[in-house]
Amino acid sequence: MAIIYSYPLAQPKIEDLLIGTSVYKETDLSSPRNNPTVSFTVSDLLALVGLKNGLQDLQSVTSIGANTSILSTFNGGIKIVGVLQDTNGNAGNATQVLQSTGTSVNWVNDERGTVNSVATTHAGDAFTASIGNVATVNPSVDVTMNGTALQYINGLGNLITFPTIPPNYVLPLAADGTRGGIQIGYTESGKNYPVELSGEKAFVNVPWTDTPYVLPLAADGTRGGVQIGYTESGKNYPVELSGEKMFVNVPWTDNNSVDYINAATFNTGDGILTGTGVGSAGFTVDLDGRYLTSYTETDTLQSVTARGDTTNQKILMNGSGADGYLYVTGNAGNPVTTPTHAQGFAFAYNNSGGSRECEVFWNTGTTTAATNNSSYLGFYNEFLNSDAGDARVTNSQLKLYGSGELELVGATPTIRNNVWRMPTTAAPNTGYVLAKASGSINLEWVPNANTTETFVLTATQMQGLSSTPVTLLPSPGANKAYKILACSTYLNFAVAFSASTSLSIYTTDDFLGNSNQVAVSSGAFLATSSTLYTVTGSSFSHNPIYTNSALLINAGVITGGTGSTFSIKLTYQILDTNNF
């Protein structure tokens, strides 16, 4: 047998083998007989040592070793019967507690205890604060209010007494130097009339009588009126009028013999001025070259027109280039509604005093309306025909008649046939154009193919439809009727409407009654939110539509909807029975 201590020492591993004897055990059928020598691993031996009536307890483990470097977690409680030591092995005393330093645990004195003193500070005088239960670990702050029911606390914490509320205001009586109130109800007395009210505004009704003025008769010391028509009597001559100015025509004859000059002549050749007269009157004067023999005109048109701005002579502009025009500048405004000329042609710039327009005026003079209607302002296209020996030709002109008619004259007029007339009224609605009426020279307003318009009904209009239908489109005129092609609606919701009715869009006829074209379901306007609605083809009726009839909308009783609006967009045509 080998000597055990003769073998070298080594650090055991759990995989290492140890030699032993397997003892036979009768109760173990797998136990070998004859107690053979076998090998055991260190791990198997450790496992066997750990078994003692089952697994080891904490006592058996700590008996082996009570130290561990591994964090231990206890899910249950810890009961310590002996002494609890800190990191340094100290047991501490009854006045100490364990405190962690982050790297160790030490016994330290318990700093908890009773409160010995507490102070309070605050701003203002609204309250007093003090500390209660000072000798305990649960002190309290006691606040005592200092104010009264007639005080309030401002932002600084101070008590402020409410200001005195003034008594009810009494309007004083108005007086000289004092603003105040007055009463109405004064009883008229003599020339004292009461002040009355209309719409909260004061007025005085003075029942005066307008006595027409009568011009008194003129007399010595009295200004007054006179009459004309006196019959001449002796040397008393009647006063007459000329342009509202008085004169006296005295038919006297001068019978005195007086010499006087009644004529003079001037000889430009010799410069002699000769005067002849009645009786012995006469003279001859040799001016001896002291007269004006030549003259250069320095007057401008401005100075000429300042002395007189009318002429019965033609004014010919025969310049060239920029000098070949007649210029009208200046400002006719202020405003001047019409020129003052009694007859003729006038230009005006800025005649309204602000719109900077240019205007042409043509006054035919004193005449009747019928005569003026046939008079016209004409614009001529005149030229000299070189193919015909420079013959003067005026074959095209524009005529504006006093009746308002505009006529284009020429070899091939393209607007007139012979005269066309504009409508006397504005277009009945949007989307209308001008077209020549059938069998007439008049122009008329007609819808442009398909027209789309939107009509907005207020809540008030919706509520009144049962008694007051709303006119959407006026009558299109004789022999014309509305045909609705499409209809859609939009509810701009504010408050819900209430109704059990639909909307009817129809044309009217005086003797045929109502004719529905479109029925708009109540669902279009009874929604509880803003809703866009399209009327389908099934809602379009196949009833007759009537000519010369307006397009209206009505319904049964509708309530509510305050603040909501209901819009209807219609696409329609205007049918003309003359074109069928």
C-alpha positions in Angstrom: 0.0 0.0 0.0 1.2 3.4 -0.9 2.1 5.9 1.7 -0.5 8.8 1.4 1.7 11.6 2.6 4.3 10.7 -0.1 2.0 12.2 -2.7 2.2 15.9 -3.6 -0.5 18.3 -2.4 -2.9 20.0 -4.9 -5.9 22.3 -5.0 -8.9 20.0 -5.4 -11.4 20.5 -8.3 -14.9 19.2 -8.4 -13.9 16.9 -11.2 -11.0 15.2 -9.2 -11.3 11.5 -8.2 -10.9 10.0 -4.7 -10.5 6.3 -3.9 -13.0 4.7 -1.6 -14.9 1.5 -0.8 -18.5 0.9 -1.8 -20.1 -0.8 1.2 -22.8 -3.3 0.5 -26.3 -2.3 1.7 -29.0 -5.0 1.7 -31.8 -2.5 1.3 -30.2 -1.1 -1.9 -30.6 -3.6 -4.7 -28.0 -1.6 -6.8 -25.4 -1.9 -4.1 -22.5 -4.1 -5.2 -21.5 -7.1 -3.0 -18.0 -7.8 -1.6 -17.4 -4.1 -0.8 -15.3 -3.3 -3.9 -12.8 -0.4 -4.2 -14.1 2.5 -6.3 -13.4 6.1 -7.3 -15.6 9.1 -6.2 -15.6 12.7 -7.7 -15.2 15.6 -5.4 -18.5 17.1 -6.6 -20.4 13.9 -5.7 -18.8 13.9 -2.2 -19.9 17.6 -1.7 -23.3 16.8 -2.8 -23.4 13.9 -0.3 -22.1 16.0 2.5 -24.8 18.6 1.9 -27.5 16.0 2.5 -28.6 15.6 6.1 -32.2 14.6 6.4 -32.6 16.7 3.2 -30.9 20.1 2.2 -28.7 22.1 4.6 -30.3 24.9 6.7 -28.8 28.4 7.3 -27.4 27.2 10.6 -25.4 24.4 8.9 -24.2 26.8 6.2 -23.1 29.5 8.7 -21.5 26.9 10.8 -19.2 26.2 7.9 -18.7 29.9 7.1 -20.7 33.1 8.1 -19.2 35.4 5.5 -20.3 36.1 1.9 -19.3 38.7 -0.7 -22.5 38.1 -2.6 -25.5 40.4 -2.2 -28.1 38.5 -0.3 -31.8 39.1 -0.8 -34.3 38.1 1.9 -37.9 38.0 0.7 -39.2 37.3 4.2 -38.4 39.1 7.5 -35.2 39.0 9.5 -35.3 38.2 13.2 -32.2 39.0 15.2 -32.0 37.5 18.7 -28.4 38.4 19.4 -26.5 41.6 18.9 -26.6 43.5 15.6 -23.1 44.8 14.7 -22.1 47.5 12.2 -19.3 47.2 9.6 -16.6 47.8 12.3 -18.1 45.1 14.6 -19.6 47.6 17.0 -22.9 46.7 18.7 -24.0 50.3 19.4 -26.3 51.4 22.3 -30.0 52.1 23.0 -29.7 55.8 21.7 -28.1 54.9 18.4 -29.4 53.9 14.9 -27.7 52.3 11.9 -26.7 54.7 9.2 -25.3 53.9 5.8 -22.4 55.9 4.5 -22.7 54.5 1.0 -19.7 52.1 1.5 -20.3 50.9 5.1 -22.9 50.8 7.9 -22.2 52.5 11.3 -24.0 53.1 14.6 -24.7 56.9 15.0 -26.6 58.9 17.6 -30.4 59.4 17.0 -30.9 63.1 16.3 -34.7 62.9 16.5 -36.4 64.6 19.5 -38.8 67.3 20.5 -39.2 70.8 19.0 -37.9 73.4 21.5 -38.6 76.6 19.6 -40.4 77.7 16.4 -40.6 81.3 15.1 -43.1 82.8 12.6 -42.7 85.9 10.3 -45.3 87.5 8.0 -46.0 90.8 6.3 -49.0 93.0 7.1 -51.3 93.4 10.0 -54.2 91.2 8.8 -53.5 88.3 11.1 -51.2 87.1 14.0 -49.4 83.7 13.6 -48.0 81.6 16.5 -46.6 78.1 17.0 -48.6 75.6 19.0 -47.5 72.3 20.5 -43.9 73.5 20.6 -42.8 70.7 22.9 -43.8 68.0 20.6 -42.6 66.6 17.3 -45.9 67.8 15.7 -46.1 71.6 16.2 -48.9 73.6 14.6 -49.2 77.1 13.2 -52.1 79.0 14.8 -53.4 82.0 12.8 -55.6 84.6 14.5 -57.4 87.1 12.2 -57.3 90.7 13.3 -59.8 92.4 11.0 -63.6 93.2 11.2 -66.5 92.6 8.8 -66.0 96.2 7.4 -62.4 95.5 6.3 -60.6 93.6 3.6 -57.0 92.4 3.1 -55.0 94.1 0.3 -52.1 92.5 -1.7 -49.6 93.6 1.1 -51.4 91.7 3.8 -52.7 94.8 5.4 -56.2 95.5 6.7 -58.1 98.2 4.7 -61.5 99.6 5.7 -64.0 99.6 2.9 -64.7 103.1 1.7 -68.0 104.7 2.5 -70.6 103.9 -0.2 -72.3 107.1 -1.3 -76.1 107.3 -1.1 -78.4 106.9 -4.2 -77.7 109.7 -6.7 -80.5 112.3 -7.0 -80.5 114.4 -10.2 -80.5 118.1 -9.2 -82.9 120.6 -10.7 -81.4 122.5 -13.6 -80.7 126.1 -12.8 -78.7 129.0 -14.1 -75.1 127.8 -13.7 -76.2 124.3 -12.5 -76.6 121.3 -14.8 -79.6 119.2 -13.8 -82.8 117.6 -14.9 -86.0 119.1 -16.2 -89.6 117.9 -16.5 -92.0 118.2 -19.4 -95.7 119.0 -19.1 -95.6 122.8 -19.0 -99.0 124.4 -19.9 -98.8 127.0 -22.7 -99.1 130.5 -21.4 -99.1 133.5 -23.7 -95.9 133.4 -25.7 -94.4 130.7 -23.4 -94.5 127.3 -25.2 -93.9 123.9 -23.5 -90.8 121.8 -24.3 -91.9 118.4 -25.7 -90.0 115.1 -26.5 -89.8 113.1 -29.7 -87.5 110.0 -29.7 -85.9 111.3 -26.5 -85.1 114.6 -28.3 -86.5 117.9 -27.1 -88.4 120.4 -29.3 -90.7 123.4 -28.9 -93.9 123.6 -31.0 -94.4 127.3 -31.8 -97.9 127.8 -33.4 -96.8 130.8 -35.5 -98.7 132.0 -38.6 -96.8 132.9 -41.8 -98.1 136.2 -42.9 -97.2 136.9 -46.6 -95.1 140.0 -47.2 -96.9 142.8 -49.0 -94.7 145.3 -50.8 -95.8 148.8 -49.7 -96.5 151.7 -52.1 -93.5 153.9 -52.5 -93.9 157.4 -51.0 -91.9 160.3 -49.8 -89.9 158.9 -47.0 -91.1 155.3 -47.6 -89.3 152.7 -49.7 -91.8 150.7 -51.7 -93.0 149.4 -55.0 -94.1 151.3 -58.1 -95.9 150.3 -61.3 -95.1 151.2 -64.9 -97.6 152.0 -67.6 -98.0 155.8 -67.0 -99.5 157.7 -69.9 -97.4 160.6 -71.0 -99.0 163.9 -70.1 -97.3 167.2 -71.1 -93.8 167.2 -69.8 -94.5 164.2 -67.5 -92.9 161.1 -69.2 -93.5 157.5 -68.1 -90.8 155.4 -66.5 -90.0 152.3 -68.6 -88.0 149.1 -68.1 -85.2 147.5 -70.1 -83.6 144.3 -68.7 -85.3 145.1 -65.3 -83.6 148.5 -65.4 -85.7 151.7 -65.4 -85.3 154.6 -67.8 -87.3 157.6 -69.0 -87.5 158.4 -72.7 -87.7 162.2 -73.1 -88.4 163.1 -76.8 -86.7 166.5 -76.6 -85.3 168.5 -79.6 -82.3 170.7 -79.4 -83.2 173.9 -81.2 -80.1 175.9 -80.1 -77.7 177.0 -82.8 -74.4 175.3 -81.9 -71.3 174.8 -83.9 -69.9 171.3 -83.5 -67.7 168.7 -85.2 -69.7 165.8 -86.5 -67.1 164.1 -88.7 -63.3 163.6 -89.1 -61.1 162.1 -91.8 -57.4 161.2 -91.9 -55.2 161.1 -94.9 -52.6 158.4 -94.4 -50.6 159.8 -97.3 -49.8 163.2 -96.0 -50.8 162.8 -92.3 -53.5 165.5 -92.4 -56.5 165.1 -90.0 -59.5 167.0 -91.2 -62.6 167.7 -89.1 -65.9 168.9 -90.4 -69.1 170.0 -88.6 -72.1 172.0 -88.3 -72.1 175.8 -88.6 -68.6 177.2 -88.6 -67.1 174.2 -86.8 -64.1 172.5 -88.6 -60.4 172.0 -88.4 -57.3 170.8 -90.3 -54.3 169.4 -88.4 -51.0 168.3 -90.0 -49.8 165.5 -87.7 -46.4 165.8 -89.5 -45.4 162.1 -89.2 -46.5 161.8 -85.6 -49.1 159.2 -86.3 -48.8 155.4 -86.2 -47.8 154.1 -89.6 -47.3 150.5 -88.6 -48.4 148.1 -85.9 -47.3 144.7 -84.6 -50.0 142.5 -82.9 -48.8 141.5 -79.4 -52.2 140.4 -78.0 -52.5 136.7 -77.0 -55.7 134.7 -77.2 -55.8 135.0 -73.4 -55.8 138.8 -73.6 -58.3 138.8 -76.5 -60.8 136.5 -74.8 -60.4 138.5 -71.6 -61.9 141.5 -73.4 -64.6 139.3 -75.0 -64.9 135.5 -75.3 -67.4 135.1 -78.1 -67.2 135.5 -81.9 -69.5 135.0 -84.8 -66.5 134.1 -87.1 -65.2 130.7 -87.8 -61.9 129.6 -86.2 -59.6 127.7 -88.5 -56.8 125.6 -87.2 -54.4 125.0 -90.1 -51.2 124.2 -88.3 -49.3 121.0 -88.8 -48.0 118.3 -86.5 -48.7 119.1 -82.9 -50.0 122.5 -83.9 -52.7 121.0 -86.0 -54.8 120.0 -83.0 -57.4 121.9 -81.0 -56.4 121.5 -77.4 -58.8 121.8 -74.5 -57.2 121.9 -71.0 -58.0 123.4 -67.7 -60.6 122.4 -65.2 -64.3 122.9 -65.9 -65.2 121.4 -62.5 -66.2 123.0 -59.3 -68.5 121.5 -60.5 -70.3 122.9 -63.5 -73.1 120.6 -64.4 -73.7 122.1 -67.9 -72.0 124.7 -70.1 -73.7 128.1 -70.3 -73.9 128.3 -74.1 -77.4 128.5 -75.5 -76.6 126.7 -78.7 -73.6 125.1 -80.3 -70.7 122.8 -79.4 -68.6 122.7 -76.3 -65.8 120.7 -74.7 -65.2 120.3 -71.0 -62.4 118.6 -68.9 -63.1 117.4 -65.4 -66.6 118.8 -65.5 -67.7 117.0 -62.3 -64.9 118.5 -60.2 -63.0 115.3 -59.4 -63.5 112.4 -61.8 -61.1 113.9 -64.4 -63.4 113.0 -67.3 -63.6 114.7 -70.7 -67.1 115.7 -72.0 -68.6 116.9 -75.2 -71.8 119.0 -75.1 -74.1 119.7 -78.0 -76.9 122.2 -77.5 -79.4 122.4 -80.4 -80.8 125.6 -79.0 -84.4 126.5 -78.0 -86.7 123.9 -79.6 -89.4 121.4 -78.8 -88.7 117.9 -77.5 -90.0 116.3 -80.7 -87.7 118.5 -82.8 -84.7 117.9 -80.5 -85.2 114.1 -80.8 -84.7 114.3 -84.5 -81.6 116.5 -84.1 -78.2 114.9 -83.7 -74.6 115.4 -82.9 -72.6 114.0 -85.8 -69.1 112.8 -86.3 -68.1 112.8 -90.0 -65.4 110.9 -91.8 -64.7 113.4 -94.6 -62.0 113.1 -97.3 -61.0 114.4 -100.8 -61.4 111.7 -103.4 -58.4 111.9 -105.7 -60.0 109.4 -108.0 -62.8 112.0 -108.7 -60.8 115.2 -109.0 -60.4 115.6 -105.2 -64.2 115.7 -104.8 -65.2 116.2 -101.2 -66.8 112.9 -99.9 -68.7 112.4 -96.6 -70.0 108.9 -96.7 -69.6 107.7 -93.1 -70.9 109.3 -90.0 -71.9 108.6 -86.4 -75.1 110.3 -85.3 -76.2 110.7 -81.6 -79.8 111.8 -81.6 -81.5 113.9 -78.9 -83.8 110.9 -78.2 -80.7 108.9 -77.1 -80.5 106.8 -80.2 -77.1 106.1 -81.7 -76.9 105.7 -85.5 -74.0 104.6 -87.7 -74.4 105.9 -91.3 -72.3 104.7 -94.2 -72.1 102.6 -97.3 -72.1 99.4 -95.2 -73.3 100.1 -91.7 -72.6 97.1 -89.4 -74.4 98.1 -86.2 -77.6 99.9 -87.4 -80.5 98.6 -89.5 -81.6 101.4 -89.7 -81.6 102.3 -86.0 -81.2 99.9 -83.0 -82.4 100.7 -79.6 -81.0 99.8 -76.2 -83.3 98.4 -73.5 -84.8 101.0 -71.3 -84.2 98.9 -68.1 -81.2 97.3 -66.6 -80.6 93.6 -66.9 -83.0 91.7 -64.6 -80.3 89.5 -63.2 -76.7 88.3 -63.6 -75.7 86.3 -66.7 -77.9 88.3 -69.2 -76.6 89.5 -72.6 -77.9 91.8 -75.3 -79.6 90.3 -78.3 -81.7 91.7 -81.2 -85.4 91.1 -80.5 -87.3 88.9 -83.0 -89.0 91.1 -85.7 -87.9 94.3 -84.1 -85.0 96.8 -84.2 -84.8 96.7 -80.4 -82.1 95.0 -78.3 -83.3 93.0 -75.3 -81.7 91.3 -72.3 -81.6 87.5 -72.7 -80.0 84.9 -70.4 -76.6 83.6 -71.6 -77.3 79.9 -72.3 -77.4 78.3 -68.8 -77.3 80.6 -65.8 -76.3 79.6 -62.3 -77.3 81.7 -59.3 -77.2 81.3 -55.5 -80.0 82.5 -53.3 -79.5 82.8 -49.5 -82.5 82.5 -47.2 -82.3 83.7 -43.6 -83.9 81.9 -40.7 -86.6 84.6 -40.6 -87.4 84.0 -44.3 -87.5 80.2 -43.8 -89.9 80.6 -40.8 -92.2 82.8 -43.0 -92.3 80.6 -46.2 -95.7 79.1 -45.2 -97.3 82.6 -45.4 -94.9 84.6 -47.4 -93.1 82.9 -50.3 -89.8 84.3 -51.4 -89.3 85.4 -55.0 -86.1 83.9 -56.3 -86.3 85.2 -59.9 -88.5 88.0 -61.3 -90.7 87.4 -64.3 -88.6 86.8 -67.4 -91.1 88.6 -69.6 -93.8 87.8 -72.1 -93.5 84.4 -73.9 -90.6 83.4 -71.6 -90.4 80.8 -68.8 -87.8 79.5 -66.4 -86.6 75.9 -66.8 -84.6 74.6 -63.8 -81.8 72.3 -64.8 -80.0 71.6 -61.5 -80.5 72.4 -57.8 -78.2 72.0 -54.8 -78.4 73.4 -51.3 -76.1 74.3 -48.4 -77.2 74.6 -44.7 -74.9 76.9 -42.8 -75.8 75.5 -39.4 -76.1 77.5 -36.1 -79.4 76.3 -34.6 -81.5 73.4 -35.9 -84.7 74.0 -37.8 -87.9 72.0 -37.0 -90.4 71.1 -39.7 -92.3 68.2 -41.3 -92.4 69.8 -44.8 -90.3 70.0 -47.9 -89.5 73.1 -49.9 -91.3 73.8 -53.2 -89.7 75.8 -56.0 -92.4 76.8 -58.5 -93.6 79.3 -61.1 -96.9 81.3 -60.6 -99.7 82.0 -63.0 -102.6 84.2 -62.2 -105.2 81.7 -63.2 -103.5 78.4 -63.3 -102.2 78.5 -59.7 -99.0 77.0 -58.5 -96.8 74.7 -60.5 -93.9 72.9 -58.6 -90.7 72.4 -60.6 -88.4 71.2 -57.7 -89.1 69.7 -54.3 -86.3 70.0 -51.8 -86.5 67.4 -49.1 -86.7 68.5 -45.5 -83.5 66.6 -44.8 -81.6 69.3 -46.6 -82.3 71.9 -43.9 -83.1 69.7 -40.8 -79.5 68.5 -40.4 -77.8 69.3 -37.1 -74.6 70.4 -38.8 -73.5 72.3 -41.9 -74.7 70.2 -44.8 -74.3 70.3 -48.6 -77.3 68.7 -50.4 -77.9 67.8 -54.0 -81.4 67.5 -55.4 -81.7 64.4 -57.6 -83.7 64.1 -60.8 -86.6 62.3 -59.0 -87.3 65.6 -57.2 -87.8 67.5 -60.5 -91.6 67.5 -61.3 -93.1 67.0 -64.8 -95.7 69.7 -64.2 -96.3 72.6 -66.7 -94.2 75.7 -66.4 -95.8 79.0 -67.2 -94.6 82.0 -69.2 -94.2 85.5 -67.8 -94.1 84.0 -64.3 -91.7 84.6 -61.4 -89.9 81.8 -59.7 -90.7 81.4 -56.1 -90.1 79.1 -53.1 -92.5 78.2 -50.2 -93.0 75.5 -47.6 -95.2 74.4 -44.7 -94.6 75.6 -41.2 -90.9 75.8 -40.3 -89.6 76.9 -36.8 -86.3 77.4 -35.1 -83.0 77.8 -36.9 -82.1 81.1 -35.4 -78.7 82.2 -36.8 -78.7 79.5 -39.5 -78.9 80.3 -43.2 -80.0 78.1 -46.1 -78.5 78.6 -49.6 -80.0 77.4 -52.8 -77.9 77.2 -56.0 -80.0 76.9 -59.2 -78.9 76.3 -62.8 -81.6 77.3 -65.2 -82.5 78.4 -68.8 -85.0 80.8 -70.0 -87.2 79.3 -72.7 -88.8 81.6 -75.4 -91.9 80.2 -77.0 -91.1 82.4 -80.1 -88.1 80.2 -80.7 -89.9 76.8 -80.6 
